[in-house]
Amino acid sequence: MIGVVIPTLDAAATLPATLAALREGAALIAGIVVSDGGSRDGTPRIAARGGCAVVRGERGRGGQLARGAAAAPGEWLLFLHADTRPEAGWAGAAADFMARGGGRAAAFRFALDDPGRAARLVERAVAMRNRLLALPYGDQGLLIARPLYEAVGGYGALPLMEDVDLVRRLGRRRLAGLPVRAVTSAARYRRGGYAPRILRNAACLSLYYAGISPGTIARLYG
């Protein structure tokens, strides 16, 4: 059984679609925990109406994910962003992966809900990053057995790059891809522009690999 963990901050506009997409896997899901970082738009209320448990704490995705994992039921954990919804077929793909054992974690294929050419370029760039660096980000979700999650130390209470930190500790040999897309809202790309967003993401990753602390990167680009 899977415990789903969703970190939120003012996610009222996107959380309902994510919860709706998860209904396909109702037979697999032991419970959904929404870990809220101080929403003011009614997100916790929406989560509770959707049957989720809600935990509250300080803002910061790493800490929110860690609190959510501690509260979630199940021997498997699925971490999912509030603006990311797995497409039809995700439950079967997850069940097949879980049946092969808990020695590896898995991420969905990345997609954006934008029909434009810029979105397709971002998707191809993400696919290349995954192939070359084995580095799925949090907007691809992460399905992981709880014993493996705990063995690698779980999510750190980081303000940024918490997903990169965890998957680097997992390493390439313990990461797999699920043959189903997770579709993420492109609102942030559209709002700030595709090129600035891509450059921001690349700068954050470069600084992280250069040894700059996530706190410093968050102050520069958060």
Wavefront OBJ file of the C-alpha trace (Angstrom):
o trace
v 0.000 0.000 0.000
v 1.096 3.535 -0.807
v 1.085 6.600 1.379
v 0.877 9.690 -0.850
v 2.592 12.866 0.356
v 1.748 16.235 -1.213
v 3.476 19.424 -0.013
v 1.315 22.517 -0.473
v 1.461 26.274 -0.285
v -1.565 28.134 -1.664
v -2.407 25.240 -3.974
v -6.188 25.595 -4.045
v -6.225 26.039 -7.831
v -4.343 22.832 -8.645
v -4.808 20.391 -5.763
v -8.318 19.189 -6.762
v -7.093 17.927 -10.167
v -4.175 16.139 -8.536
v -6.458 14.424 -6.038
v -8.842 13.465 -8.846
v -6.004 11.842 -10.788
v -5.037 9.811 -7.720
v -8.484 8.188 -7.506
v -7.438 5.684 -10.158
v -5.144 4.123 -7.562
v -7.649 4.041 -4.701
v -7.110 0.305 -4.195
v -3.369 0.903 -3.748
v -3.495 4.028 -1.592
v -3.444 3.632 2.185
v -3.853 7.367 2.696
v -2.989 10.820 1.365
v -1.172 13.341 3.535
v -1.148 17.003 2.552
v 1.758 18.750 4.258
v 0.912 22.430 4.271
v 3.377 25.256 4.710
v 1.004 28.065 5.666
v -1.567 28.359 2.874
v -3.998 31.277 3.005
v -6.241 30.243 0.134
v -8.166 27.399 1.754
v -5.833 24.597 0.615
v -6.065 22.646 3.909
v -9.862 22.813 3.772
v -9.872 21.479 0.199
v -7.496 18.688 1.241
v -9.655 17.686 4.188
v -12.789 17.671 2.010
v -10.925 15.379 -0.373
v -10.299 12.837 2.369
v -6.676 13.779 3.021
v -4.944 14.022 6.356
v -3.411 17.477 6.822
v -0.214 18.257 8.692
v 0.962 21.824 9.140
v 4.359 23.358 9.715
v 6.853 25.898 8.502
v 7.118 26.720 4.837
v 9.887 24.872 2.987
v 9.332 21.921 0.687
v 12.051 19.700 2.165
v 10.679 19.994 5.686
v 7.114 19.638 4.454
v 7.969 16.425 2.600
v 9.753 15.009 5.644
v 6.792 15.796 7.928
v 4.392 14.311 5.425
v 6.415 11.102 5.137
v 6.488 10.742 8.926
v 2.684 11.013 9.027
v 1.894 8.880 5.960
v 0.716 5.267 6.193
v 1.937 2.449 3.973
v 5.144 0.603 3.184
v 5.567 2.642 0.002
v 5.596 6.408 -0.360
v 4.595 8.474 -3.376
v 5.761 12.083 -3.222
v 3.833 14.320 -5.589
v 3.647 18.076 -6.095
v 0.257 19.719 -5.750
v 0.329 20.971 -9.366
v 1.368 17.604 -10.815
v -1.114 14.925 -11.835
v -0.168 11.425 -12.997
v -1.899 10.377 -16.196
v -4.217 7.418 -16.672
v -2.407 4.123 -16.219
v -0.218 5.337 -13.384
v -1.665 2.916 -10.838
v -0.918 -0.147 -12.963
v 2.611 1.075 -13.653
v 3.153 1.711 -9.941
v 1.791 -1.715 -8.984
v 4.089 -3.423 -11.500
v 7.093 -1.538 -10.170
v 6.247 -2.298 -6.544
v 5.848 -5.991 -7.345
v 9.495 -6.091 -8.422
v 10.626 -5.153 -4.920
v 11.737 -2.138 -2.967
v 15.379 -1.917 -3.978
v 14.840 1.046 -6.308
v 12.785 4.232 -6.507
v 10.925 5.419 -9.604
v 9.813 8.686 -11.186
v 7.219 9.449 -13.849
v 8.004 10.969 -17.249
v 7.870 14.756 -17.164
v 5.243 16.719 -19.096
v 3.755 20.223 -19.037
v 0.097 21.141 -19.612
v 0.975 23.575 -22.381
v 0.498 22.681 -26.082
v 3.191 25.087 -27.247
v 6.612 24.367 -28.720
v 8.471 25.814 -25.731
v 6.894 23.223 -23.445
v 7.996 20.397 -25.742
v 11.558 21.736 -25.659
v 11.510 21.744 -21.855
v 10.200 18.175 -21.819
v 12.998 17.020 -24.110
v 15.578 18.815 -21.975
v 14.254 17.107 -18.850
v 14.352 13.711 -20.562
v 17.969 14.346 -21.522
v 18.850 15.408 -17.971
v 17.338 12.186 -16.670
v 19.298 10.067 -19.136
v 22.634 11.792 -18.602
v 22.492 12.654 -14.904
v 19.803 10.308 -13.512
v 18.271 13.398 -11.922
v 14.453 13.499 -11.846
v 13.044 16.535 -10.065
v 10.120 16.567 -7.670
v 7.664 17.488 -10.421
v 8.118 13.964 -11.780
v 6.935 12.433 -8.513
v 8.922 9.827 -6.602
v 7.700 6.332 -5.699
v 9.920 4.724 -3.073
v 9.670 1.935 -0.516
v 9.716 3.314 3.011
v 12.705 1.167 4.111
v 14.756 2.533 1.198
v 13.603 6.090 1.908
v 14.701 5.742 5.517
v 17.965 3.993 4.614
v 19.130 6.951 2.496
v 18.086 9.482 5.125
v 14.843 10.800 3.638
v 14.233 14.402 2.667
v 16.370 17.030 4.316
v 14.782 20.199 5.673
v 16.084 22.244 2.744
v 14.422 25.349 1.283
v 15.451 24.356 -2.256
v 17.024 21.414 -4.134
v 15.552 18.898 -1.685
v 14.638 16.628 -4.603
v 18.139 16.726 -6.093
v 19.652 16.074 -2.671
v 17.600 12.912 -2.194
v 17.999 11.412 -5.672
v 21.755 11.979 -5.572
v 21.869 9.919 -2.390
v 19.842 7.222 -4.118
v 22.196 7.130 -7.109
v 21.623 6.022 -10.682
v 21.434 2.290 -9.943
v 18.555 2.786 -7.518
v 16.474 4.982 -9.828
v 14.037 3.845 -12.495
v 11.503 5.472 -14.794
v 7.779 4.722 -14.881
v 6.250 4.496 -18.398
v 3.554 7.060 -17.591
v 3.643 10.850 -17.703
v 3.094 13.166 -14.763
v 1.660 16.405 -16.123
v 2.724 19.556 -14.271
v 1.137 22.979 -14.528
v 3.107 25.299 -16.793
v 1.748 28.383 -14.983
v 5.148 29.330 -13.550
v 6.760 29.090 -16.980
v 4.027 31.165 -18.585
v 4.043 33.739 -15.803
v 7.776 34.403 -15.742
v 8.625 33.336 -19.283
v 10.079 30.042 -20.434
v 13.613 31.268 -21.034
v 14.038 32.973 -17.615
v 12.609 29.917 -15.842
v 14.918 27.528 -17.685
v 17.923 29.740 -16.932
v 16.917 29.987 -13.272
v 16.644 26.204 -12.943
v 19.998 25.676 -14.660
v 21.652 28.285 -12.429
v 20.275 26.689 -9.274
v 21.514 23.248 -10.289
v 24.945 24.576 -11.291
v 25.353 26.416 -7.982
v 24.272 23.333 -6.051
v 26.828 21.160 -7.847
v 29.429 23.852 -7.156
v 28.840 23.392 -3.450
v 26.707 26.462 -2.732
v 24.250 25.797 0.096
v 20.549 25.449 -0.763
v 19.829 28.301 1.654
v 22.072 30.637 -0.291
v 20.602 29.497 -3.611
v 17.098 30.072 -2.242
v 17.989 33.622 -1.237
v 19.347 34.272 -4.732
v 16.591 32.606 -6.753
v 13.759 31.697 -4.374
l 1 2 3 4 5 6 7 8 9 10 11 12 13 14 15 16 17 18 19 20 21 22 23 24 25 26 27 28 29 30 31 32 33 34 35 36 37 38 39 40 41 42 43 44 45 46 47 48 49 50 51 52 53 54 55 56 57 58 59 60 61 62 63 64 65 66 67 68 69 70 71 72 73 74 75 76 77 78 79 80 81 82 83 84 85 86 87 88 89 90 91 92 93 94 95 96 97 98 99 100 101 102 103 104 105 106 107 108 109 110 111 112 113 114 115 116 117 118 119 120 121 122 123 124 125 126 127 128 129 130 131 132 133 134 135 136 137 138 139 140 141 142 143 144 145 146 147 148 149 150 151 152 153 154 155 156 157 158 159 160 161 162 163 164 165 166 167 168 169 170 171 172 173 174 175 176 177 178 179 180 181 182 183 184 185 186 187 188 189 190 191 192 193 194 195 196 197 198 199 200 201 202 203 204 205 206 207 208 209 210 211 212 213 214 215 216 217 218 219 220 221 222
